[in-house]
């Protein structure tokens, strides 16, 4: 991953958001999808990779928080069919 970042940083070029892409230039280059992919993976690879790492860390953090809440909450009581919980027990589970 470090090697990829070094390669990306060595060949980085900063372009504007539009990048000189007029409708005629897009049609000449092969269409919207091709131009979008070339811009994403050629000129904007580093921000794309950084965003993917940030989203991965956020997803792992969310999973850890949910697992921690489930294990800290303790076990809930399973009620038998037809059994009526007392009002105190019902309030504890909420």
C-alpha positions in Angstrom: 0.0 0.0 0.0 2.9 2.3 0.8 4.4 1.6 -2.6 1.1 2.5 -4.3 0.9 5.8 -2.4 4.5 6.6 -3.5 3.7 5.9 -7.1 0.6 8.0 -7.0 2.3 10.9 -5.3 5.2 10.8 -7.8 2.8 11.1 -10.8 0.2 13.4 -9.2 -1.2 16.2 -11.2 -3.7 18.7 -9.9 -6.5 19.5 -12.2 -9.7 21.6 -11.8 -13.0 19.9 -11.1 -14.0 20.3 -14.7 -10.6 19.6 -16.1 -11.4 21.0 -19.5 -14.0 18.3 -20.2 -16.4 19.8 -22.7 -19.3 17.7 -24.1 -17.4 17.5 -27.4 -14.2 16.3 -25.7 -16.1 13.7 -23.7 -17.8 12.4 -26.9 -14.4 12.3 -28.7 -12.8 10.4 -25.8 -15.3 7.6 -25.8 -18.2 8.6 -23.6 -19.1 9.6 -20.1 -18.2 6.3 -18.4 -14.7 6.1 -20.0 -13.9 9.7 -19.2 -15.2 9.3 -15.6 -13.1 6.2 -15.0 -10.0 7.7 -16.5 -10.4 10.8 -14.2 -11.1 8.7 -11.1 -8.3 6.2 -11.5 -5.7 8.3 -13.2 -5.9 11.8 -11.8 -7.8 11.2 -8.5 -6.5 7.9 -7.3 -5.0 9.2 -4.1 -8.2 10.9 -2.8 -10.2 7.8 -3.9 -7.8 5.5 -1.9 -7.9 7.8 1.1 -11.7 7.9 1.1 -11.8 4.1 0.9 -9.5 3.7 3.9 -11.5 6.2 6.0 -14.8 4.4 5.2 -13.2 1.1 6.1 -12.0 2.4 9.4 -15.5 3.9 10.1 -17.2 0.6 9.2 -14.9 -1.4 11.5 -15.4 1.1 14.3 -19.2 0.9 14.0 -19.0 -2.9 14.1 -16.9 -2.8 17.3 -19.2 -0.3 19.0 -22.3 -2.5 18.2 -20.6 -5.6 19.5 -19.5 -3.8 22.6 -23.0 -2.5 23.3 -24.5 -6.0 22.9 -22.0 -7.6 25.2 -22.3 -4.9 27.9 -26.1 -5.0 27.9 -26.3 -8.4 29.4 -28.7 -11.1 28.6 -32.4 -10.4 28.2 -34.9 -12.8 29.7 -36.9 -15.0 27.4 -40.6 -15.1 28.2 -42.6 -18.3 27.9 -45.7 -18.2 25.8 -48.6 -17.0 27.8 -46.4 -15.8 30.7 -47.0 -12.2 31.8 -44.0 -10.2 32.9 -44.3 -8.0 36.0 -44.2 -4.3 35.4 -40.8 -4.0 37.1 -39.3 -6.7 34.8 -40.8 -5.0 31.7 -39.3 -1.6 32.7 -35.9 -3.2 33.2 -35.8 -4.6 29.6 -36.7 -1.2 28.1 
